[in-house]
Amino acid sequence: YVLADYPVLIQIARIGGVALVSFAVVLANALVAESMLALVQRRNRRVLGCLAGAILVVAALGIDGVTTIRTGASESPRTMRVAAVQPNIDAEEKWTPAFKSKAIDILMDLTREAAGANGEPPDLAVWPETSVPVYVRQEYLYYRRLVQFVREVDLSVLFGFPNAEYDQERGEYVYFNAGLLLAPDGTEAGEYRKMHLVPFGERLPLEDRFEWIANLDLGQANFAPGTEAKVMGAAGTGYFGTTICFEAIFPAVCRPFVLNGAEYLVNLTNDAWFGMTAAPSQHADMARFRAIELGVPFVRSANTGISFICDSFGRVLSQVPLGESGVAVATISPSRRTTFYRTYGEWFPRSVLAGTVLLGALAAFRGRKL
């Protein structure tokens, strides 16, 4: 992921995912290291051979990247204008009763600015994970306020919220970390429930299998996992897949959305817990790789940053820096191209593993025979 800011060098992710990029990086560095060892041993020919190999690897990455970007930019004539809203609200403060309404006010004001700015207004505004810190289905005044807002600005809004649903069989409420899409007319156009929950933070691992684990209280949120890679869309927004928080770092979570018809991916997240460290940048860089692997644009709305919109080659079109409030706005086009990774997934690491096992078995067989 260290090469995320150099999209021209990482386009091979469309073939074998981030694993293939890592393989190329390790190979180039191994060749440089081997050349240094050969230099100490005064093996000049080996020094030149290893350095030439390292240069060849980097050159191959660059040539592939330039060629892919130049020839693969076959975009759909249909476009969507998208806004990723970054309110920059303290993670703890927004949950206090006194600040809940203000948190929503901040999001609405930023969205109004984006909708009323010079140029083409957005078709879709994306708010961060749990940006609406209330159970909107139970607190009707907040729900009505959101419906009135989308009608006012005349655009679709996707926002994160904690959802509570009563389970008749269990006789209790079940809670989800969710995202809700409201269409410009105020109707619900879809809801996504986070499938891959944060271990120990949102749910205890294996609690559905062992009752004694389920009875533990470690301060976790006790969310239930969603079950569907749901593709959503409203008037003018196209069709997109929604991921929440660290789901965007998992190719296996993102890929089903695209296979289900998503034209681009959206990520709602809250990285405020990391503060002004390198972690938010690392988290954002991982998300950009998903765009390249799957050949679709990516929209990321983060509470405190980094919010961005990138094209299907991982090139950032608009971004809001870490620790600032603002809105990233850009026009995206659903890509017409498919990718090898989209079709075949994690074929590369599996092939490497199979090859390693096979070579190990052959070596063991030959050893016994000797």
Number of C-alpha atoms within 10 A of each C-alpha: 18 10 14 18 14 14 21 21 20 28 28 26 25 26 23 23 26 25 17 19 21 17 14 19 18 12 16 21 16 14 20 20 16 16 24 17 14 17 15 10 11 11 13 12 11 17 22 14 15 21 19 15 17 22 15 13 17 16 13 14 20 19 13 17 19 15 13 16 15 10 8 16 14 13 14 12 9 11 15 16 17 23 31 33 32 34 28 23 21 15 17 10 12 19 17 12 11 10 15 17 16 13 21 19 13 17 25 19 12 20 29 17 14 24 21 13 11 8 8 13 20 25 23 29 29 29 31 31 26 25 30 24 20 21 17 18 15 12 10 11 10 18 17 13 12 19 18 15 20 22 16 13 19 18 24 28 27 26 23 27 23 21 23 20 13 11 11 8 6 8 8 11 12 15 19 23 25 25 29 20 23 25 25 24 16 21 14 15 17 16 19 23 26 23 20 20 22 17 11 14 13 18 21 21 14 12 14 12 9 10 10 10 13 15 10 11 11 11 10 14 16 20 23 19 18 16 11 12 22 20 23 21 20 21 14 17 21 19 19 25 24 28 29 26 23 20 21 27 19 14 22 13 15 26 21 17 24 23 14 14 14 24 25 26 25 23 29 30 28 26 24 20 13 11 15 14 11 9 13 21 16 15 18 24 19 19 28 29 28 29 25 29 29 32 29 27 27 29 32 33 33 30 28 30 30 26 32 28 26 23 25 28 29 27 19 18 16 18 22 22 15 21 17 16 20 23 26 25 25 21 17 24 20 23 22 14 14 15 18 17 23 23 14 11 20 18 17 18 16 11 11 11 12 12 12 12 12 12 12 12 12 12 12 12 11 10 9 8 7 6
